[in-house]
Amino acid sequence: MAKWLFKSEPDVWGWDHQVAKGDAGEEWDGIRNYQARNNMRAMALGDLGFFYHSRSGLEIVGIVEVCALSHSDSTTDDDRWDCVDIRAVRPLKQPVTLEQIKGETALSDMILVRNSRLSVQPVSDAEWALICKMGLTEP
């Protein structure tokens, strides 16, 4: 099972919005970056991801699960753009900030640190385990 990180501006679509969608989840739509789109095309049902508040907050606040495979993004008629659906699984007991991540040597190669603009990105198993530990949350 692969692990991912999904970035969203909390005033546009935050953790509380995601939680409110319940088990049905919601499209992770509006992504217009080929690398992020390709990451979504590589996802499998049940893959887990971190939910990251970008712009304000700058922190990982929860864990989500892919609940629908890559499909056409309903926010555009352009067939180049796909999305997956995700649902909230659980919040982190303690959010993990970007500052904390950047301060952790073992996370220095994490894509979030090296390419902070990529909105959907893979997370290694080691990164996943460490961030869950930092967030006082079971992986």
FENTAKA-V117350 format. One record per residue. RES is the residue in one letter. PHI is phi in radians with two decimals (NA if undefined). PSI is psi in whole degrees, 0 to 359 (none if undefined). BURIAL is + if it has 9 or more other C-alpha atoms within 8 Angstrom, else -. Layout:
((RES/PHI/PSI/BURIAL) (RES/PHI/PSI/BURIAL))
This chain:
((M/NA/127/-) (A/-1.44/160/+) (K/-2.13/151/+) (W/-2.47/172/+) (L/-2.35/129/+) (F/-1.98/125/+) (K/-1.80/137/+) (S/-2.60/146/+) (E/-1.35/122/+) (P/-1.09/335/+) (D/-1.38/344/-) (V/-1.67/308/-) (W/-2.63/100/+) (G/-1.82/180/+) (W/-0.97/316/+) (D/-1.08/324/-) (H/-1.08/315/-) (Q/-1.12/315/+) (V/-1.05/321/+) (A/-1.11/339/-) (K/-1.35/349/+) (G/1.11/205/+) (D/-1.17/336/-) (A/-1.18/331/-) (G/1.26/195/+) (E/-2.68/150/+) (E/-1.04/138/+) (W/-1.65/79/+) (D/-1.76/175/+) (G/1.43/7/-) (I/-1.40/124/+) (R/-2.21/49/-) (N/-2.33/127/-) (Y/-1.09/320/-) (Q/-1.14/317/-) (A/-1.11/318/+) (R/-1.07/315/+) (N/-1.11/325/-) (N/-1.07/317/+) (M/-1.16/324/+) (R/-1.13/336/+) (A/-1.50/353/-) (M/-1.31/151/+) (A/-2.06/155/+) (L/-0.99/135/+) (G/1.59/348/-) (D/-1.00/145/+) (L/-1.83/156/+) (G/-2.57/155/+) (F/-1.47/144/+) (F/-1.79/116/+) (Y/-1.99/127/+) (H/-1.48/114/+) (S/-1.72/172/+) (R/1.11/297/-) (S/-2.07/139/-) (G/1.71/302/-) (L/0.83/60/+) (E/-2.72/152/+) (I/-1.47/125/+) (V/-2.04/344/+) (G/-2.83/178/+) (I/-2.09/135/+) (V/-2.13/167/+) (E/-2.27/139/+) (V/-1.26/121/+) (C/-2.04/357/+) (A/-2.60/135/-) (L/-1.21/169/+) (S/-0.90/133/+) (H/-2.65/172/-) (S/-1.02/137/-) (D/-1.31/121/+) (S/-1.25/353/-) (T/-1.59/5/-) (T/-2.62/154/-) (D/-1.62/358/-) (D/-1.39/113/-) (D/-1.27/2/-) (R/-1.32/340/-) (W/-1.89/124/+) (D/-2.01/171/+) (C/-2.68/168/+) (V/-2.01/168/+) (D/-1.84/141/+) (I/-2.26/154/+) (R/-2.27/150/+) (A/-1.21/138/+) (V/-1.82/305/-) (R/-2.90/153/-) (P/-1.37/158/-) (L/-1.26/141/+) (K/-1.10/330/-) (Q/-2.44/118/+) (P/-0.97/148/+) (V/-1.95/118/+) (T/-1.45/158/+) (L/-1.05/322/+) (E/-1.05/317/-) (Q/-1.11/318/-) (I/-1.09/314/+) (K/-1.14/335/+) (G/-1.45/352/-) (E/-1.71/111/-) (T/-0.94/321/-) (A/-1.16/347/-) (L/-1.87/11/+) (S/-1.13/337/+) (D/-1.66/1/-) (M/-1.08/139/+) (I/-1.02/324/+) (L/-0.99/327/+) (V/-1.43/320/+) (R/-1.50/329/-) (N/-2.43/74/-) (S/-1.17/348/-) (R/-1.50/342/-) (L/-1.23/120/+) (S/-1.44/338/+) (V/-2.35/119/+) (Q/-2.49/151/+) (P/-1.29/154/+) (V/-2.26/130/+) (S/-1.27/161/-) (D/-1.04/320/-) (A/-1.15/317/-) (E/-1.08/317/+) (W/-1.02/309/+) (A/-1.07/317/+) (L/-1.18/317/-) (I/-1.18/321/+) (C/-1.06/318/+) (K/-1.08/315/+) (M/-1.09/327/+) (G/-1.56/10/+) (L/0.95/38/+) (T/-2.25/140/+) (E/-1.13/136/-) (P/-1.23/none/-))
